[in-house]
Amino acid sequence: MSIEVGSKLQGKVTGITNFGAFVELAEGSTGLVHISEVADNYVKDINEHLKVGDEVTVKVINVEKDGKIGLSIRKAKDQPQRERSPQRPRNNNRQSEFRPKENFEQKMARFLKDSEDRLSSLKRQTETKRGGRGARRG
């Protein structure tokens, strides 16, 4: 039985480190389950989830050219598909719905106008707080 990406296999935990657990698979090969692939929630201490000698079901997520095998326990669990409520497709650029297409010059002109309006508004607010333009203190 060859080890292929996507296949689910039975294995035995042979070693635990602070970054994951080594699992011995069929044919004597060994793969690594990274700590992020142990459970669906955050795993601070892997020893709370696994012990040496545990039998686990793992899913092969990658096989590198040098023979390293990446495994996942959380992806090996059969999880029911979450039903999503039907939604209209998302449009991240909502401005495009309201404005016709603009060329670069039009966008730049609009930007400059908006920028000047903001600056003049800011100047007006600052001058009234300081008592006008030519006022000197002291």
N, C-alpha and C positions, 0 to 999 in steps of 0.2 A: 504494500500500500504506500504510494508516494504521497508526500506532503504537498498539498496544493493550496493556494490562497483561496479562502472562503470555506474550506472544509472544516467540519467540527470533529474534534478528536477527544478521546479520553486521555488523561495524563495524571502523573503523580508529582506533587511538589517535592523537589529535591533540595532546594535551597532558598533562603529568603535574605534579601539585602534591603537597604533603606530605599532603593529605587525600584524594587520589583521582586518577582519570584521566578525562580527557574523551575520549569516543568519538564519532566522526562516524558517523551511521547513514545509511540510504537517505534520499533526498529532501533531503539536506543538513542534516538536523536533528542536533543534538548533545546527548548525555546524559552524565551523570556516574556513574562507578562509584566508590562510596565505598571507601576503603581496607579497610574491614571486609568488603566484598563481592568482594574480589579472589581470595582463596584460603580454603580451609577452615581452615587453621591461622593463627596470629597473624602479621600482616605488619608488621614494624617499618619496613622501607624498601621502598616500592612499586617503586623502580627495580630491585630484585632480581627482580621478577616481570614487569614490563612496560617496554616502550621505545616511544618515539614511532615510529609507522609500523607497529606490530604489528597484524595482522589478528586479531580476537577474536570469539568468539560470546558474545553477551550476552542476558540475559533482562530484559524490561521489568518492573520491580517497582512503579513508580508514575509517573503523569503528572499533574503539578499544573496548576491552572487557569492559572497564568502561563506555562505552556509548558515548565517544567523537567521533564526526564525522568530518573528514577532507574533505574539499571541494575545488574545483578549478573552477574559472571562465574562465581562459584561456584555459583549456582543454575541457570545455563545448562547445566552439566555433568549428563549423565544419570547419576544415582547409583542403584545397585540398592537396593531396599528392604531394610532390615535385618530379618531374621526375628527375632521376639521369641518367647521361650518363653511358653507360655500360663501366666498367673498369675491368681490370684483377684483380684478388684477390690480396690484399695487402700482402706483405711479409715483416714484420717488421725486420726480421733477414736476411738482404741482404747478409751477409758474407756466409751464408750457401749455397747460390747459386754458389759461386765461389770456395769454399774450400770443399774438401771431409771431412767427419766426422773425428774428431780427438779425441783421448783419452786424459785423463788428463795429462799424462806425456808429450805428444806432445805439448799440449797447454802451459804447464808450460815452456818447453824448448824454444818454440817460444817467449813467454813473456820475459824470461830472456835474450834472444838474442836481442830482440828489445830494452829492457831496457838498456843493456850494450851499444848498438849502440847509443842510445840517450845520455847517460851519457858521452861517449867519445867525441861525437860531441859537447856537451855543454862545456866540459873541454877545448877542442881545441879553441872554440870561446872565452872563458873567459881568457885563457892564452895569446892569442894574444892581447887582450885588455890591459892586465896588463904588457906586455913586457916580457913575458917568465916566466919560472918556478922559477929560482933561483934569480931573480932580487929583490934587496932590495931597498927600498926608503930611501932617506935622508942621 
